[in-house]
Amino acid sequence: MTLSVEMTIPKGKIRDLIGPKGQTIRAISSETQARITVDDDGLVKIASPDEAAQDAAMEKVREAIADPEVGRIYEGTVVRVMPFGAFVNFFGRKDGLVHISELSQTRVNQVTDIVREGDVVRVKVIGFDQRGKVKLSIKALEE
């Protein structure tokens, strides 16, 4: 027996659900054993072998299209370190930047003095830049 459910997402979020080269939607299907389709109007159909898989798939779809909230704290993984800061994958498949000035209350000489690629860190969303990229802080958690 296969269970089926439908939900509608905003058209502007279809790309977030599908992900680059279909990675996001394929990962959700693989993790939950559910078959997921999305049409151009934002209608998402989830077919799954049982209710637990269906619920898990629906939750992962909601996570994929959700937006990070300013002031919320998330756990993430440092995916890239640059001289000016660290990129952290913190929200499903979304990345944000922790600028070097937001790593610690004290002056930081090198980003790698505080974090390295692969580190799991807690970050706080402190805003968005003019291009809509997420700005994160570790320092804000120390206050």
C-alpha positions in Angstrom: 0.0 0.0 0.0 1.3 3.4 -0.9 0.2 6.6 0.9 0.0 9.9 -1.0 -0.3 13.5 0.1 -0.2 16.8 -1.7 1.0 20.2 -0.5 1.5 23.5 -2.2 4.6 25.6 -1.9 5.2 29.2 -3.2 6.5 29.2 -6.8 9.6 31.1 -5.8 10.6 28.2 -3.5 10.5 25.5 -6.2 14.1 26.0 -6.9 15.0 25.6 -3.2 13.2 22.3 -3.0 14.7 20.9 -6.2 18.2 22.2 -5.4 21.3 22.3 -7.6 21.0 19.6 -10.3 18.1 18.0 -8.3 20.3 17.2 -5.3 17.9 18.4 -2.6 14.8 16.7 -3.8 16.7 13.5 -4.5 18.3 13.5 -1.1 14.9 13.9 0.6 13.5 11.0 -1.5 16.5 8.8 -0.6 16.4 9.6 3.1 12.7 9.1 3.5 12.0 6.4 0.8 9.3 8.7 -0.5 8.6 9.6 -4.2 8.4 13.4 -4.5 7.2 15.3 -7.6 6.7 19.1 -7.9 5.0 20.9 -10.8 5.5 24.4 -12.1 2.6 25.7 -10.0 4.2 24.6 -6.7 2.1 21.5 -6.2 4.2 18.9 -4.4 3.1 15.3 -4.4 4.6 12.8 -1.9 4.0 9.1 -2.3 5.4 6.9 0.5 5.3 3.4 1.8 4.1 4.4 5.3 2.9 7.3 7.4 6.3 7.8 9.1 8.1 8.1 5.8 5.3 10.5 4.5 5.6 12.7 7.7 9.4 12.7 7.4 9.3 13.7 3.7 6.8 16.5 4.4 9.0 17.9 7.2 12.1 17.8 5.0 10.2 19.6 2.2 9.2 22.3 4.7 12.8 22.6 5.9 14.1 22.9 2.3 11.8 25.9 1.5 12.0 27.6 4.9 13.8 30.9 5.4 16.3 31.4 8.3 15.0 33.7 11.0 16.9 36.6 12.4 17.7 36.0 16.1 17.4 32.2 15.9 20.2 30.0 16.8 21.2 27.1 14.6 23.8 24.3 14.6 25.9 24.1 11.5 29.1 22.8 9.9 32.0 25.0 8.7 32.2 24.2 5.0 34.8 26.8 3.9 37.3 29.0 5.6 38.4 32.3 4.0 40.7 35.0 5.3 37.6 37.2 6.0 35.5 34.6 7.7 33.9 31.2 7.6 31.0 29.8 5.6 28.7 27.6 7.7 26.1 25.2 6.3 23.5 25.7 9.0 19.9 25.5 7.8 19.2 22.4 5.8 21.3 23.1 2.7 21.7 26.8 3.2 25.0 28.5 3.9 25.8 31.8 5.7 28.9 33.8 6.5 30.4 34.3 9.9 32.6 37.3 9.3 36.0 37.3 11.2 34.7 40.1 13.4 31.8 37.9 14.5 33.9 34.9 15.5 34.8 36.0 19.0 34.5 38.8 21.6 38.3 39.2 21.3 40.3 40.2 18.3 40.9 37.3 15.9 44.1 37.2 13.9 43.2 34.3 11.7 39.9 32.6 11.1 41.5 29.2 11.7 42.5 30.2 15.2 38.7 29.8 16.0 37.2 27.4 13.5 38.3 24.9 10.8 36.5 23.2 8.0 34.3 20.4 9.3 33.8 22.0 12.8 30.3 21.8 14.1 29.3 25.2 15.6 26.3 27.1 17.0 25.5 30.3 15.1 23.0 33.1 15.5 21.4 34.7 12.4 22.1 38.4 12.8 20.8 39.6 9.4 21.1 39.6 5.7 23.4 41.5 3.4 22.2 43.7 0.5 22.3 40.6 -1.8 20.1 38.6 0.6 23.0 36.4 1.9 22.7 35.3 5.5 25.0 36.9 8.1 25.9 34.7 11.1 27.6 35.3 14.4 29.3 33.1 17.0 30.2 36.1 19.0 26.6 36.9 19.6 26.1 33.6 21.5 28.9 34.6 24.0 27.1 37.8 25.0 
